[in-house]
């Protein structure tokens, strides 16, 4: 799915090794051009709202979303989803991150 979503080959996968019940998870894929990383953690709407003032709102993604430092941060229920995609232009990276979120959220 990562190759399909990004249009790039996977060269390495880095998993977190977390155990069931851990409150944070991540997986990172090194790609032929760039990288994709997904971080999941528990949060509340109040915690998520304390975003950096330099963040750019991203409408239409999850319950709330913003872009900060190349990371697409998304609130979905009690889950904070952080998707970092790089390897293309800023617009391409954001589009890739949105595509990943669209696939990921129904599974959360």
C-alpha positions in Angstrom: 0.0 0.0 0.0 2.8 2.4 0.8 4.3 1.9 -2.7 0.9 2.4 -4.3 0.2 5.6 -2.2 3.5 7.2 -2.8 4.5 5.9 -6.2 8.0 5.0 -4.8 9.7 1.7 -3.9 10.2 0.8 -0.2 13.9 0.3 0.6 13.6 -0.2 4.3 10.9 -0.5 7.0 11.5 0.6 10.6 8.9 -0.6 13.1 8.5 0.5 16.7 8.4 -2.9 18.3 5.6 -1.7 20.7 3.4 -4.0 22.6 -0.4 -4.2 22.6 -1.7 -1.5 24.9 1.2 0.9 24.3 -0.2 4.5 23.9 2.2 5.4 21.0 3.0 3.6 17.8 5.0 4.3 14.7 6.2 2.8 11.5 8.6 4.4 9.0 9.3 3.5 5.4 12.5 4.6 3.7 11.6 5.0 0.0 13.6 5.1 -3.2 13.1 8.8 -3.1 12.2 10.1 0.4 10.5 8.7 3.4 7.1 8.1 4.9 6.5 8.0 8.6 3.3 7.4 10.6 3.0 8.1 14.3 -0.1 7.3 16.3 -0.7 8.4 19.9 -3.6 8.9 22.3 -4.8 12.5 22.8 -7.8 14.7 23.7 -9.3 17.4 21.6 -8.0 19.9 24.1 -4.4 18.6 23.9 -4.6 18.5 20.1 -5.8 22.2 20.0 -2.6 23.3 21.7 -0.9 23.4 18.4 2.0 25.6 17.4 0.9 29.1 16.2 3.0 28.5 13.0 0.7 25.6 12.0 -1.4 25.9 8.8 -4.9 24.5 9.1 -5.7 21.6 6.7 -9.5 21.5 6.2 -11.4 18.3 5.3 -9.1 15.9 7.1 -10.2 14.1 10.2 -11.9 16.1 12.9 -9.2 18.7 12.9 -5.9 18.9 11.1 -2.9 21.1 10.5 0.5 21.1 8.8 3.6 21.9 10.8 7.2 21.4 9.7 6.1 19.0 6.9 4.0 16.9 9.3 0.3 16.5 8.7 -1.2 16.3 12.2 -4.8 14.9 12.3 -7.2 14.4 15.2 -9.5 11.4 14.9 -11.5 10.7 18.0 -8.9 10.2 20.8 -6.1 9.5 18.3 -3.4 11.9 17.1 -2.2 10.8 13.7 1.1 12.4 12.5 2.1 11.6 8.9 5.4 12.8 7.6 5.9 12.3 3.8 8.9 13.6 1.9 10.4 13.0 -1.5 8.4 15.3 -3.6 7.4 19.0 -3.6 5.6 20.4 -0.6 2.3 20.0 -2.4 3.1 16.4 -3.4 4.2 15.5 0.1 0.9 16.9 1.5 -1.1 15.1 -1.1 0.7 11.8 -0.2 0.1 12.4 3.5 -3.6 13.1 2.9 -3.9 9.8 0.9 -2.2 7.9 3.7 -4.6 9.4 6.3 -7.6 8.5 4.1 -6.5 4.9 4.1 -5.5 4.9 7.7 -8.4 6.5 9.5 -11.0 3.8 8.8 -8.5 1.3 10.4 -8.0 3.3 13.6 
